Amino acid sequence: MRLHYTLLTFEETFRYTNAMLLMMGIPPCEEYYPAGVIATLRRNAGFVGSFLLLAYTTIGELLYLRQMCECEANFLEVTFQAPCIGYCVIGVLKMAVLAGRRNTIAELVEQLRAKWKQAILTDEHRDVCECTMRPAIRVTSLTALVNVLMGISFTMLPIAEMIYRYLHTGTWIRQLPFNIWWPVDVLSGAKYFWFVYPLYVVIGFTGIIIHMAFDCLFCILAAHLCVHFRILRHNVGQVVQRHDPGQNGDANGARLRDAVVNHQDLIACSVVMQHVFGNVLFINFFGSSIIICIQAFMITTVNGYTLVKFVLFMVCFLIELLMLCVYGQDLVESSGDLTLAAYGCRWYEESKSFHQIVLQIIRRSQRPVLLVAWKFWPIQMSTFSRASWSYFTLLKSVYGDK
């Protein structure tokens, strides 16, 4: 007996992603830019404010790093600053991509909306959709929530440390979550400190949300493609049916040709995703690998309050990369499974031209859809830990004995 459930709608699949975008002042991902510069600026005023805040944070961190180098800071102090800079740089780039590729993303969402209406026709199709999209929604929303909580904890840890020291030593030593250059010395007086500290919380929340909004959008779009590849696999497996005596016997061929067109459309959608996300994901993977390496090294050299900060920071990056690689891998597997469906569709009962089309499907699906970060880094599970561990062992061997 079939279980009854509330049918998932297309809009629901983007609900949480759009909520995160709105927190950044970014309109929903299916919305195009309005006509006219004034209307565009008015509609994206919140985004402009968030972008300027994160851009200033990045510049301020770079200026502070320059001051550290001028003061001949030691290696550990520099490595403490570097991950924060990398995180903000990647966040700024992600915001720039969401702004620059807004219309392209909206077009892709519209294509997926049209395919959703055309493809999900039977109970089997709905089961495939439910089994793929509902877990994707849960995973992305839960990952975003965990990262936000860890980001807020990271920015609030100095307050807990200050209270702890005051209760045990009687002295109040001001601390900040991370270092940014300011025109005034914010640690010199309470009026500066308590004015700036809430801004650090806003900056931390902004950075986390933009990372999660970008990554969750990628994962939800990849999950949509997985749904359609799995529905296509089901359709190709059922493409050969008994001929109706009242027809001319070409119905099977028509279904197969429709499957070929659908396959080509899905590959075209993956090319659009590669165009939108590829370059930034390369910087994300490359930068995150180095940052994870630094964080892992720092964890082996520090303790106490600083250790907790670095653990939280590293876990955020690991979860982020893991989620991207999981859905990149799922896309590889769902598109590659079409080979077996085509081979098992009873093509041997059909004409020679039918055989040739099936052979073309098999050949193309033997090269599954693989999203690559700038033609260099495959977004799949084999990429997840390779570079980070190599960099960490190198850094540990060079500096560990000093």
C-alpha positions in Angstrom: 0.0 0.0 0.0 1.4 3.4 -1.1 2.1 5.8 1.7 0.3 9.1 1.5 2.3 12.3 1.9 2.1 16.0 1.2 3.4 16.5 -2.3 6.5 18.6 -2.5 6.2 21.7 -4.6 9.0 23.3 -6.6 8.9 26.5 -4.6 9.4 24.5 -1.3 12.7 23.2 -2.6 14.2 26.7 -2.6 12.4 28.1 0.5 15.3 27.9 2.9 17.9 29.0 0.4 15.8 32.0 -0.5 15.4 32.8 3.2 19.2 32.9 3.6 19.5 35.0 0.5 17.0 37.5 1.9 19.0 37.7 5.1 21.8 39.1 2.9 19.4 41.5 1.2 19.5 39.3 -2.0 16.2 38.7 -3.8 15.0 35.1 -4.4 17.1 33.1 -6.8 14.4 32.9 -9.4 14.0 36.7 -9.6 15.6 38.6 -12.4 17.1 42.1 -12.2 14.5 44.8 -12.6 14.8 47.2 -15.6 16.7 50.4 -14.8 19.6 51.2 -12.6 17.6 53.0 -9.9 15.1 50.1 -9.6 18.0 47.6 -9.4 19.8 49.6 -6.7 16.6 50.0 -4.7 15.7 46.3 -4.9 19.3 45.3 -3.9 20.0 47.9 -1.3 20.4 45.3 1.5 22.8 43.3 -0.7 24.9 46.4 -1.3 25.1 47.1 2.4 26.1 43.5 3.2 28.7 43.5 0.4 30.3 46.7 1.6 30.4 45.5 5.2 32.1 42.2 4.2 34.5 44.0 1.7 35.5 46.5 4.5 36.2 43.5 6.8 38.4 41.9 4.2 40.4 45.1 3.6 40.6 45.7 7.3 42.0 42.3 8.0 44.6 42.7 5.2 45.6 46.1 6.7 45.9 44.5 10.1 48.0 41.7 8.7 50.3 44.3 7.1 50.7 45.9 10.5 51.6 42.5 12.0 54.3 42.0 9.4 55.7 45.4 10.0 55.9 44.6 13.7 57.7 41.3 12.8 54.9 39.2 14.3 55.8 35.5 14.7 54.5 32.7 12.5 51.7 31.6 14.9 50.2 35.2 15.0 50.2 35.4 11.2 48.5 32.0 10.9 45.8 33.1 13.3 45.0 36.0 11.0 45.2 34.2 7.6 42.1 31.9 7.9 39.8 34.9 8.7 41.1 36.7 5.6 40.6 33.7 3.4 37.1 33.2 4.7 36.1 36.8 4.0 37.8 36.8 0.6 35.8 33.8 -0.5 32.6 35.3 0.9 33.1 38.5 -1.1 33.7 36.5 -4.3 30.5 34.4 -3.6 28.5 37.6 -3.2 30.0 39.0 -6.5 29.0 35.8 -8.3 25.4 35.9 -7.0 25.2 39.5 -8.1 26.9 39.1 -11.5 25.2 35.9 -12.5 21.7 36.8 -11.1 19.9 36.5 -14.4 21.7 33.3 -15.4 20.7 31.7 -12.1 17.1 32.9 -12.6 17.1 31.4 -16.1 18.4 28.1 -14.8 15.7 28.0 -12.1 13.1 28.7 -14.7 14.3 25.8 -16.8 14.2 23.5 -13.8 10.7 24.7 -12.9 9.5 23.9 -16.5 11.1 20.4 -16.3 9.6 19.8 -12.9 6.1 20.3 -14.4 6.9 18.2 -17.4 8.8 15.3 -15.8 6.9 14.5 -12.6 3.8 12.7 -14.0 3.5 9.3 -12.2 3.7 8.0 -8.7 7.1 6.6 -9.5 8.3 10.0 -10.6 6.9 11.5 -7.4 8.7 8.9 -5.3 12.0 9.7 -7.0 11.5 13.4 -6.4 10.5 12.9 -2.7 13.5 10.5 -2.0 16.0 13.0 -3.5 14.7 16.5 -2.7 13.4 16.1 0.9 16.8 14.8 2.1 18.5 17.6 0.2 16.3 20.2 1.9 17.0 18.7 5.3 20.7 18.4 4.8 21.2 21.9 3.5 19.0 23.6 6.1 20.5 21.6 9.0 24.1 22.3 7.7 23.3 26.0 7.5 21.8 26.0 11.0 24.9 24.2 12.5 27.3 26.6 10.7 25.3 29.7 11.9 25.4 28.4 15.5 29.1 27.7 15.3 29.7 31.1 13.7 27.8 32.9 16.5 29.7 30.8 19.1 33.0 31.8 17.5 32.1 35.5 17.8 30.8 35.2 21.3 33.7 33.2 22.8 35.7 36.3 23.7 32.9 37.5 26.0 32.9 34.2 27.8 36.7 34.3 28.1 36.6 37.9 29.4 33.9 37.0 32.0 35.9 33.9 33.1 39.1 35.9 33.5 37.3 38.7 35.4 35.8 36.2 37.9 39.1 34.5 38.5 41.6 37.4 38.4 39.5 40.5 39.0 40.8 42.2 35.8 38.9 42.9 32.7 41.0 42.2 29.6 39.2 43.2 26.4 39.3 40.7 23.5 37.8 40.5 20.0 36.9 37.5 17.9 39.3 38.4 15.1 41.5 41.4 14.2 40.4 44.2 11.9 42.1 47.5 11.3 40.0 50.4 12.7 40.8 54.2 12.6 40.7 54.1 16.5 42.1 51.8 19.1 39.0 49.8 20.0 40.6 48.1 22.9 41.7 51.4 24.6 38.2 52.3 26.0 34.9 50.8 26.8 33.0 53.2 24.6 34.8 52.1 21.5 34.9 48.4 22.4 31.2 48.0 23.1 30.3 49.9 20.0 32.4 47.8 17.7 31.9 44.4 19.3 28.2 44.0 18.1 29.5 44.9 14.6 31.8 41.8 14.9 28.7 39.7 15.6 27.0 41.1 12.5 30.1 40.6 10.4 30.4 36.9 11.6 26.7 36.3 10.8 27.0 37.9 7.4 30.0 35.8 6.5 28.4 32.6 7.6 25.1 33.3 5.8 26.7 34.2 2.5 28.8 31.1 2.5 25.8 28.9 3.3 23.4 30.6 0.9 25.9 30.1 -2.0 26.7 26.5 -1.1 23.0 25.5 -0.4 22.0 27.0 -3.7 24.6 24.9 -5.5 23.5 21.8 -3.6 19.7 22.3 -4.3 20.4 22.9 -8.0 22.5 19.8 -8.1 19.8 17.8 -6.3 17.2 19.0 -9.0 19.5 17.7 -11.7 19.8 14.4 -9.8 16.0 14.1 -9.7 15.7 14.6 -13.4 18.5 12.2 -14.2 16.8 9.5 -12.1 13.5 10.1 -13.7 15.2 9.9 -17.1 16.8 6.6 -16.0 13.3 5.3 -15.1 11.8 6.5 -18.4 14.6 5.1 -20.5 14.2 1.7 -18.7 10.5 1.8 -19.7 10.9 3.2 -23.2 10.3 -0.1 -25.0 6.6 -1.2 -24.5 4.4 -3.6 -26.4 3.2 -2.1 -29.6 -0.4 -1.2 -29.8 -1.9 -2.9 -32.9 -3.7 0.3 -33.7 -0.5 2.3 -34.0 2.3 2.3 -36.5 4.8 0.9 -33.9 6.8 4.2 -33.7 5.7 5.1 -30.2 8.8 3.5 -28.7 11.1 5.5 -31.0 9.2 8.7 -30.1 9.7 8.1 -26.4 13.4 7.4 -26.9 13.9 10.6 -28.9 12.2 12.5 -26.1 14.6 10.9 -23.7 17.6 12.0 -25.8 16.3 15.6 -25.9 15.8 15.6 -22.2 19.3 14.1 -21.6 20.8 16.9 -23.7 18.8 19.5 -21.8 20.1 18.2 -18.5 23.6 18.3 -19.7 23.1 21.9 -20.9 21.8 22.8 -17.4 25.0 21.2 -15.9 27.1 23.4 -18.2 25.3 26.5 -16.9 26.0 25.4 -13.3 29.6 24.9 -14.2 29.7 28.4 -15.7 28.1 30.0 -12.7 29.8 28.2 -9.8 33.0 26.7 -11.3 35.6 29.5 -10.8 34.5 30.5 -7.3 34.3 26.9 -6.2 37.9 26.5 -7.3 38.9 29.4 -5.1 36.7 28.0 -2.4 38.3 24.5 -2.6 41.9 25.9 -2.9 41.5 28.5 -0.1 39.6 26.1 2.1 42.3 23.4 1.8 45.0 25.9 2.9 42.8 27.2 5.7 42.0 23.7 7.0 45.6 22.9 6.8 46.5 26.0 8.9 43.7 25.3 11.3 44.7 21.7 11.8 48.3 22.8 12.4 47.2 25.4 14.9 45.0 22.9 16.8 48.2 20.8 17.4 50.0 23.9 18.9 47.5 25.7 21.0 45.1 24.9 23.9 42.3 26.4 25.9 40.1 29.1 24.6 42.2 29.5 21.3 41.8 25.8 20.7 38.0 26.0 20.8 38.1 28.9 18.3 40.2 27.0 15.8 38.2 23.8 16.1 34.9 25.7 15.4 36.5 27.4 12.5 37.9 24.2 11.0 34.6 22.3 11.5 32.7 25.0 9.5 35.0 24.5 6.6 34.9 20.7 6.7 31.1 20.6 6.8 30.9 23.1 3.9 33.3 21.2 1.7 31.7 17.8 2.6 28.2 19.1 1.6 29.5 20.3 -1.8 31.3 17.1 -2.5 28.4 14.9 -1.5 26.0 16.5 -4.0 28.7 16.7 -6.7 29.2 12.9 -6.2 25.4 12.3 -6.3 25.2 14.1 -9.6 28.0 11.9 -11.0 26.3 8.7 -9.9 22.8 9.7 -11.0 23.9 10.7 -14.5 26.2 7.7 -14.9 23.4 5.3 -13.9 21.7 6.1 -17.2 24.1 3.6 -18.9 22.5 0.6 -17.3 19.0 1.8 -17.9 19.7 2.2 -21.6 21.3 -1.1 -21.9 18.5 -2.9 -20.2 15.6 -1.3 -22.1 15.0 -4.3 -24.5 16.4 -2.4 -27.4 17.0 -5.7 -29.2 13.3 -5.9 -30.0 13.5 -2.6 -32.0 14.9 -1.4 -35.3 18.5 -0.6 -36.2 18.0 3.1 -35.9 16.6 2.6 -32.4 19.8 0.6 -31.6 22.0 3.4 -32.8 20.2 6.0 -30.6 20.5 3.7 -27.6 24.2 3.3 -28.3 24.6 7.1 -28.4 22.9 7.4 -25.0 25.2 4.7 -23.5 28.3 6.3 -24.9 27.4 9.8 -23.6 26.2 8.5 -20.2 29.5 6.7 -19.8 31.0 10.2 -19.3 28.8 11.2 -16.3 28.1 14.8 -15.5 31.1 16.0 -13.4 31.2 19.6 -12.1 34.7 20.8 -11.9 36.1 23.8 -10.0 37.9 25.7 -12.8 38.7 22.5 -14.8 41.0 21.5 -12.0 39.2 20.2 -8.9 36.4 17.6 -9.4 33.6 18.2 -7.0 33.2 14.7 -5.7 34.1 12.7 -2.6 37.5 11.8 -3.7 38.5 15.5 -3.5 37.2 16.0 0.0 40.3 15.4 2.1 43.1 14.9 -0.4 44.7 18.4 -0.5 44.1 19.4 3.1 45.9 16.4 4.5 48.9 16.9 2.2 49.3 20.6 3.1 48.9 19.8 6.8 51.6 17.1 6.8 54.0 19.4 4.9 53.4 22.3 7.3 53.8 20.1 10.3 57.0 18.6 9.1 58.5 22.0 8.3 57.5 23.8 11.5 56.7 21.0 13.9 60.2 20.6 15.3 60.9 24.4 15.7 
